[in-house]
């Protein structure tokens, strides 16, 4: 998810589960719930750094525990210097860990994928249920934060006393609504995948399919289908009265197998790139020097601002790798800060 959504989710979690937490503890909760996204800094360095850091180390369970200890450490040092203002470490540790785990859970529900088990495994977990920037989730969280504030102002105006910590009920309802929304997304995703698997594409059976979420509507999904000879992308609608037209799928054909393509795919850089590519697509161009092989991750969203993507460029003169490099995919150069 984006940084704003994680910050709102962390604050909502604080108001729902830890409503009496002191202001310093609230800051620790928000830091634990947002700091994993510091990996976006890798986009300012290089494509190689982005491929190495983005949604990898900082989005693992191990890092979540280390980050929780890091945000708790200042309270331990502070307590030694001023015992009169002591805040028990567990008072910080438990909510901070909850925020860090919530961050991982939300990102696992997306399509980019996170390496939860690093350093023991580089497998990426991606459920494809919610978009990187989901407007409905932001609306739910904002409503859970600000509507109780408005209600509290009205209550104070008429002289009534509020029962319990302010905002706890609204935040709890927001989290419950968020859970129901994710469950609904899971149901719609399953329907979209089933629709994609039930059809033939240009006369070929699908080998692998995926349905990726659209930000604006939980009823609209972007499907990618891999067959023997091509990658197909198509829009899928789910819900009452929805019809799926497999004939509307746009086919992008795979290049024929060749020694140059096989050599490029087996290169060190290509293997590294293919670890993170969901649907890799290769193109081979004959040049005076040999063959120019381009590996790209097939785009699984129509949102150009969903983040940068990396492509691998390999020059191969008749089976021998001459040069290889990682570069930004020009189709995704509209970064969120530009």
C-alpha positions in Angstrom: 0.0 0.0 0.0 1.0 3.6 -0.2 2.5 5.5 2.7 -0.7 7.5 3.5 -2.8 4.3 3.7 -0.3 2.7 6.1 -0.2 5.8 8.3 -4.0 5.9 8.5 -4.3 2.2 9.2 -1.7 2.4 12.0 -3.5 5.3 13.6 -6.8 3.6 13.3 -5.3 0.5 14.9 -4.0 2.6 17.8 -7.4 4.2 18.4 -9.2 0.9 18.2 -6.9 -1.5 20.2 -4.7 0.9 22.2 -6.9 4.0 22.8 -5.2 5.1 26.0 -1.7 5.0 24.6 0.4 8.1 25.3 1.5 10.4 22.5 5.0 9.0 22.4 3.6 5.5 22.0 1.3 6.7 19.3 4.4 8.0 17.4 6.1 4.6 17.8 3.0 2.8 16.4 2.9 5.0 13.3 6.6 4.7 12.8 6.4 0.9 13.0 3.5 0.9 10.6 5.2 3.1 8.0 9.0 2.7 8.1 9.0 -0.5 6.0 8.1 1.7 3.0 11.5 3.4 3.3 12.5 0.9 0.6 11.0 3.3 -2.0 14.2 5.3 -1.6 15.8 2.6 -3.7 14.1 4.2 -6.8 16.3 7.2 -6.3 19.5 5.1 -6.5 19.3 2.7 -9.4 17.2 -0.1 -11.0 19.5 -2.6 -9.5 18.9 -1.2 -6.0 15.2 -1.1 -6.6 15.2 -4.8 -7.6 17.2 -5.6 -4.5 15.4 -3.6 -1.9 11.8 -3.0 -3.0 9.4 -5.2 -1.0 12.2 -7.5 0.1 14.2 -7.1 3.3 12.1 -4.4 4.9 8.9 -6.4 4.3 9.9 -9.5 6.1 8.7 -10.9 9.4 12.3 -10.7 10.7 12.5 -7.0 9.9 9.1 -6.4 11.6 10.5 -7.7 14.9 13.7 -5.8 14.5 11.8 -2.6 13.7 9.6 -3.1 16.7 12.7 -3.3 18.9 14.2 -0.3 17.3 11.2 2.0 18.0 11.0 0.6 21.5 14.7 1.3 22.3 14.3 5.1 22.8 11.8 4.4 25.6 14.2 2.1 27.4 16.9 4.7 27.3 14.5 7.4 28.4 13.3 5.4 31.3 16.9 5.0 32.6 17.4 8.8 32.6 14.0 9.7 34.0 12.4 7.0 36.1 9.5 9.3 37.0 8.3 9.3 33.4 8.7 5.6 32.9 6.7 3.9 30.2 6.8 0.1 30.4 8.5 -1.4 27.4 5.6 -3.8 26.7 3.3 -0.8 26.5 5.3 0.2 23.4 6.4 -3.2 22.1 3.0 -4.8 21.7 1.2 -2.0 19.7 4.3 -1.3 17.6 4.6 -5.0 16.7 0.8 -5.0 15.8 1.3 -2.1 13.5 4.3 -3.7 11.8 2.4 -6.9 11.2 -0.6 -5.0 9.9 1.7 -3.4 7.4 2.9 -6.8 6.1 -0.6 -8.2 6.0 -1.9 -5.2 3.9 1.0 -5.5 1.5 0.7 -9.2 1.1 -2.9 -8.6 -0.1 -1.4 -6.7 -3.1 0.1 -7.8 -6.4 3.8 -6.6 -6.0 4.5 -9.3 -3.5 6.6 -9.3 -0.3 9.4 -11.6 0.9 7.9 -12.4 4.2 10.4 -15.2 5.0 13.6 -13.4 4.2 16.4 -14.3 4.8 15.3 -18.0 4.8 13.5 -17.7 1.5 13.2 -15.2 -1.4 9.7 -16.4 -2.3 7.3 -13.5 -2.8 3.8 -13.7 -1.4 1.1 -11.8 -3.3 -2.6 -12.4 -3.0 -3.7 -9.9 -5.7 -6.8 -8.8 -3.7 -6.3 -5.0 -3.3 -4.7 -2.3 -5.4 -1.5 -0.4 -4.4 -3.6 2.7 -4.0 -7.1 1.7 -3.0 -9.5 4.7 -2.7 -12.1 2.7 -0.9 -9.7 1.7 1.9 -8.6 5.3 2.3 -12.2 6.4 2.5 -13.0 3.8 5.2 -10.0 4.8 7.3 -10.7 8.5 7.0 -14.3 8.0 8.0 -13.3 5.9 11.0 -11.0 8.7 12.2 -12.9 11.9 11.4 -16.6 11.0 11.8 -16.1 10.3 15.5 -14.3 13.6 15.9 -17.3 15.4 14.4 -19.7 13.4 16.6 -17.6 14.2 19.6 -17.9 18.0 18.9 -21.6 17.7 18.6 -21.8 15.7 21.9 -19.7 18.4 23.7 -21.9 21.1 22.2 -25.0 19.7 23.8 -23.3 19.0 27.1 -23.3 15.2 27.0 -20.4 13.3 28.4 -18.6 10.7 26.2 -18.2 7.2 27.5 -14.8 5.6 27.1 -11.9 6.8 25.0 -12.9 9.1 22.2 -12.8 7.5 18.7 -12.5 3.9 19.8 -15.9 2.8 18.5 -15.4 4.6 15.2 -11.9 3.1 14.7 -13.1 -0.4 15.6 -16.0 -0.1 13.1 -13.5 1.1 10.5 -11.2 -1.9 11.0 -14.2 -4.2 10.9 -15.4 -2.6 7.7 -11.9 -2.9 6.3 -11.8 -6.7 7.1 -15.2 -7.2 5.4 -14.0 -5.2 2.4 -10.9 -7.4 2.0 -13.1 -10.5 2.3 -15.3 -9.1 -0.4 -12.2 -8.4 -2.6 -11.1 -12.0 -2.0 -14.5 -13.3 -3.2 -14.5 -11.1 -6.3 -10.9 -12.1 -7.1 -11.8 -15.8 -6.9 -14.7 -15.2 -9.3 -12.4 -13.3 -11.7 -9.8 -16.0 -11.7 -12.5 -18.7 -12.3 -13.8 -16.7 -15.3 -10.3 -16.4 -16.8 -9.6 -20.2 -16.3 -12.9 -21.3 -17.9 -12.1 -19.9 -21.4 -9.8 -20.7 -24.4 -7.7 -17.9 -25.9 -7.0 -18.0 -29.6 -7.8 -21.7 -29.4 -5.3 -22.4 -26.6 -5.9 -23.5 -23.0 -4.6 -21.2 -20.3 -1.4 -22.4 -18.6 -1.4 -19.7 -15.9 -3.9 -16.9 -15.1 -4.0 -14.0 -12.7 -6.5 -11.3 -11.8 -5.2 -8.0 -10.6 -7.3 -5.4 -8.8 -8.3 -2.0 -10.1 -8.3 0.9 -7.6 -11.6 2.4 -8.4 -14.0 -0.6 -8.2 -13.9 -4.0 -6.6 -16.0 -5.3 -9.5 -13.4 -4.6 -12.2 -10.2 -6.6 -12.6 -7.3 -6.8 -15.0 -6.6 -10.3 -16.2 -3.4 -11.8 -17.6 -3.4 -15.2 -19.2 -0.4 -17.2 -20.3 -0.9 -19.8 -23.0 1.6 -21.8 -25.0 2.3 -19.1 -27.6 1.2 -15.8 -26.0 0.4 -13.6 -23.1 -3.2 -12.2 -23.1 -4.5 -9.2 -21.1 -8.2 -8.6 -20.7 -10.6 -6.6 -18.5 -12.8 -8.8 -16.3 -16.1 -7.6 -14.6 -17.6 -9.6 -11.7 -20.7 -9.4 -9.7 -24.4 -9.6 -10.6 -25.1 -9.5 -14.3 -21.4 -9.4 -15.3 -20.4 -11.1 -18.5 -16.8 -12.0 -19.5 -15.8 -11.8 -23.2 -12.7 -13.8 -23.8 -12.6 -12.6 -27.4 -11.7 -9.1 -26.2 -8.4 -10.3 -24.8 -5.3 -8.7 -26.5 -2.6 -11.2 -27.3 1.1 -10.5 -27.2 3.0 -13.4 -28.8 6.1 -14.9 -27.3 9.3 -15.0 -29.4 10.4 -18.3 -30.8 12.9 -20.3 -28.8 16.5 -19.6 -30.0 20.1 -20.1 -28.6 20.3 -16.3 -28.0 17.1 -16.2 -26.0 18.0 -19.3 -24.0 21.5 -17.9 -23.2 20.0 -14.5 -22.2 17.4 -16.2 -19.9 20.2 -18.2 -18.2 22.4 -15.2 -17.5 23.0 -14.1 -13.9 21.1 -10.8 -14.4 18.2 -12.5 -16.1 17.8 -15.0 -13.3 17.8 -12.2 -10.8 15.2 -10.3 -12.7 13.0 -13.3 -13.2 12.8 -13.8 -9.4 10.5 -10.8 -9.1 8.8 -10.8 -12.5 5.2 -12.2 -12.3 4.7 -12.6 -16.1 8.0 -12.0 -17.9 8.0 -11.3 -21.6 11.0 -11.4 -23.9 11.6 -9.7 -27.2 14.6 -10.5 -29.4 16.0 -8.1 -32.0 18.8 -9.0 -34.5 21.5 -6.4 -34.5 24.9 -6.1 -36.3 26.6 -7.1 -33.1 24.4 -10.2 -32.5 21.1 -10.3 -30.6 19.4 -7.7 -28.4 17.2 -9.4 -25.8 14.8 -7.4 -23.7 13.1 -8.9 -20.7 10.1 -7.1 -19.2 7.5 -7.8 -16.6 4.2 -7.9 -18.4 2.2 -4.9 -17.0 -0.5 -6.0 -14.6 -2.1 -2.7 -14.1 -3.3 0.2 -16.2 -2.2 2.7 -13.5 1.1 4.2 -14.7 1.7 5.8 -11.3 1.5 2.4 -9.5 5.3 2.5 -9.3 8.5 2.0 -11.3 9.3 -1.3 -13.0 12.7 -2.7 -14.1 13.6 -4.3 -17.3 16.6 -6.4 -18.2 18.6 -5.6 -21.4 21.0 -8.3 -22.6 23.2 -8.2 -25.8 24.1 -11.7 -27.0 26.3 -12.3 -30.0 25.5 -15.8 -31.0 25.2 -17.5 -27.6 27.8 -15.4 -25.7 26.7 -12.7 -23.4 28.4 -9.5 -24.4 26.7 -7.1 -22.0 23.8 -7.0 -19.6 22.1 -4.2 -17.6 19.0 -3.3 -15.7 17.1 -0.2 -16.8 13.8 1.5 -15.9 10.9 0.4 -18.0 9.9 3.6 -19.9 6.2 2.7 -19.4 6.4 3.2 -15.7 8.6 6.3 -15.4 5.7 8.4 -13.9 6.8 8.0 -10.3 4.6 9.0 -7.5 6.8 12.0 -6.5 6.8 13.5 -10.1 
